[in-house]
Structures are given as structure tokens and as C-alpha cells.
Amino acid sequence: PHATLFRASPVLHLDPTTARGDSFAIGVPPTFIIKSKAEHCSVSCKEGFSRSTGHSCVAWRVRYGSATTCPQQGWLFVGVHRDPTHATGSREDPGCYGVNVTLAPDPFNGVRVGGKFTARGDLHVVTGDVLECTLDLVARTFTVAQRSWSVKVLLGQPDTVWHPHFNSHGAEFSLE
């Protein structure tokens, strides 16, 4: 298991103006999504973080919810996006960095850097797992850690405002 030092989370809110796709609903309060069918959808948080806004390191938690619309895969992207108002394919956008997780034993998980996918096959989750996310603006990295793995992604574009970003094919999630 990977031990992590977790700092207090900022209060995050999903931003409906960045929502793409029609297979989900944003909850009230806007801290979780409910899936209606297995289909890609994306959304970012209203809050953005950069060194120029006085942030050096920001951490938050994402709880992996049910995958009832796609129980064989449960695909979820957790990351950051530098231009969420113009997100298209989101996980494939050049401004998108993060980690795709799936339910075991599905192998289609991995890392996205600038929208480009690198397969891993070992980034599995189960319902209820908490993913600890850390955006280090000094080191220019984004880290996602779970009880049995941790992945650090190098970010491009120094001094960019990064928004927590999510793309779900079949999994519900909530921000903590």
C-alpha cells in the first residue's frame, strides 16, 4: 500500500457550464454525478488553481461510486484540465492530464498526458474507493493515489490555471 500525506481539501463544486454529454446529472449540492447510461460525459470544477492565484499545492478526494450503467468496466477519468470551457473529447484534449481507472479485471486503464493515452492495466478501483488527488503547482505534477497504487503525471504549461476535471463512461463519483 502507498502511504500519502493528505492535506485539507478545498471546497470543490462541479461547474454545469463545463458539462459535456447527456448521460448524467449533476447533484445538489454540485459535488457528485448520477449516471443514466454508459456513455462518455465530462465536467470540470468551478475552482481553478495556479501559482499566480496564490496556490502552490492543492489536494482533494474523489470517492468512486457505483458503476451500475457499465458494471463490467466502470471507466472513470480523474484529472485536471487547463481549458474546461472549451473541452471537447475532454480526456483526449491537449489540455487534459490525469488517470483513467477501471473496475478489476478490466485492463483499459492508464495515464493521459496532454490527452495522449498510455495504457497501464493495473489502475483498478472498487465501489467506495477514495482517490486522493494532489496538484503540485511548484513541481508541476498531478498525483492520484489509491490504497494499492499511486500515479504521478507531469503537467505541461507553467503558470496555467488548472481545474479538477472528470470524464465518466460508466461510473458515478463524488467530491470529498
Backbone hydrogen bonds, N-H to C=O, Kabsch-Sander energy under -0.5 kcal/mol:
donor,donor_aa,acceptor,acceptor_aa,energy
2,H,147,R,-0.8
3,A,1,P,-0.6
6,F,4,T,-0.8
7,R,5,L,-0.6
12,L,10,P,-0.7
14,L,30,P,-3.7
15,D,44,S,-3.1
18,T,15,D,-2.1
19,A,16,P,-1.1
20,R,42,S,-2.5
25,A,34,I,-2.1
27,G,32,F,-3.2
31,T,29,P,-2.8
33,I,173,F,-1.9
34,I,25,A,-2.4
36,S,23,S,-3.0
37,K,23,S,-1.1
39,E,37,K,-0.9
39,E,169,H,-1.7
41,C,168,S,-1.0
42,S,20,R,-2.3
43,V,166,F,-2.2
45,C,164,P,-2.5
46,K,13,H,-2.7
49,F,162,W,-2.5
53,T,50,S,-0.7
54,G,51,R,-1.8
55,H,50,S,-2.1
58,V,135,L,-2.4
59,A,8,A,-0.5
60,W,133,C,-2.2
62,V,131,L,-2.3
63,R,174,S,-3.1
64,Y,62,V,-0.6
64,Y,129,D,-3.1
65,G,172,E,-2.9
69,T,170,G,-0.5
70,C,67,A,-1.3
70,C,170,G,-0.6
73,Q,70,C,-1.3
74,G,70,C,-1.8
76,L,101,V,-2.1
77,F,167,N,-3.3
78,V,99,V,-2.6
79,G,165,H,-2.7
80,V,97,Y,-2.8
81,H,163,H,-2.2
82,R,95,G,-1.9
86,H,83,D,-1.5
87,A,84,P,-1.3
91,R,89,G,-1.7
92,E,89,G,-0.5
93,D,90,S,-1.7
96,C,93,D,-1.7
97,Y,80,V,-2.5
98,G,112,R,-2.6
99,V,78,V,-2.5
100,N,110,G,-3.0
101,V,76,L,-3.1
101,V,99,V,-0.5
102,T,123,L,-1.7
103,L,73,Q,-3.2
104,A,125,V,-0.7
106,D,103,L,-1.5
109,N,107,P,-2.4
110,G,100,N,-1.3
111,V,118,T,-2.5
112,R,98,G,-2.9
113,V,116,K,-2.2
115,G,96,C,-2.0
116,K,113,V,-1.7
118,T,111,V,-2.7
120,R,109,N,-2.8
121,G,109,N,-1.2
124,H,122,D,-1.3
125,V,102,T,-1.8
128,G,64,Y,-3.1
129,D,126,V,-2.4
131,L,62,V,-3.4
131,L,129,D,-0.5
132,E,130,V,-0.6
132,E,145,A,-2.9
133,C,60,W,-3.2
133,C,131,L,-0.6
134,T,143,T,-2.5
135,L,58,V,-3.4
136,D,134,T,-0.7
136,D,141,T,-2.6
137,L,56,S,-2.2
137,L,135,L,-0.8
138,V,56,S,-1.0
140,R,136,D,-1.0
141,T,136,D,-2.1
142,F,153,V,-2.3
143,T,134,T,-2.8
144,V,151,V,-2.4
145,A,132,E,-2.4
146,Q,149,W,-3.2
149,W,146,Q,-0.7
151,V,144,V,-2.7
153,V,142,F,-3.1
155,L,140,R,-2.8
160,T,157,Q,-0.8
162,W,49,F,-2.9
162,W,160,T,-0.7
163,H,81,H,-2.4
165,H,79,G,-3.0
166,F,43,V,-2.4
167,N,77,F,-1.6
168,S,41,C,-2.2
169,H,75,W,-2.0
170,G,75,W,-1.6
171,A,75,W,-0.8
172,E,66,S,-2.7
173,F,33,I,-0.5
174,S,63,R,-1.8
175,L,31,T,-3.2
176,E,61,R,-2.6
